[in-house]
Amino acid sequence: MSAPIPSIGVRIEGARLTYGGVRLFDGLDFALEGGRCTCLLGPSGVGKTTLLRLIAGLADPEPPTKLIAEDGGPLEGRVAYMAQQDLLLPWLGALDNVLLGPRLRGEAIGAAVVDRARGLLDAVGLGDRLRARPSELSGGMRQRVALARTLMEDRPIVLMDEPFSALDAITRLRLQEMAARLLAGKTVLLVTHDPLEALRIGHRIHVMAGQPAEIGPAISPEGTPPRPPDDPALLARQAELLRRLAS
């Protein structure tokens, strides 16, 4: 494994963006704390995925939007994106899917790079399925390969768009724990519709609502992620979060 990359905070200032004739954001301010996991909830269509795409450089903002890395450097080249679907290439095995990013960039795939990819698959519990194609893997296994591929990018900022929503409850709990452990120290923005998921793995949780969208004040659960799903304090926070979502 490579040495840890210093964490980077991110600020979004005055974000404005129109999609399909609808003003999604207008003067939106938001901050991601460096080295922490921020979770974002809200109704479908409010603009959560668009905000991820904005930070990732996949959507063009309108003036006066500013995207600022707090170390003064560019965001370009320092962001990894994990989508809701695993997006694995069906003709490649698990190891080759994890190595896809370096190959697409034309980087040399030497022994050290392959060893790192193998190590990541081992870390997500798939060290014995290196050659298995997506059709030979369960949904949870495919998402673990996608998580390993995201980590292979070794970016300090990780954006995740409902990556575990299609999984059964037990697999989801296991992958939440795995993601919290493997993403520790990175600046993470996780979009989810699951309040318990946000409370288990987030350091700060926000609700996004309205049109144009606004982001409410943070809920900061006690303890270190991943938090146990049956913790009474966590369940009380879940009730508070559900009230915010309902309002």
PyMOL commands that set and color helices and strands:
alter all, ss='L'
color gray80, all
select helices_A, chain A and resi 48-56+94-98+100-104+111-123+134-136+139-152+169-182+195-201+232-246
alter helices_A, ss='H'
color red, helices_A
select strands_A, chain A and resi 10-19+22-32+37-41+66-69+79-82+157-161+187-191+204-209+214-215
alter strands_A, ss='S'
color yellow, strands_A
deselect
rebuild
show_as cartoon
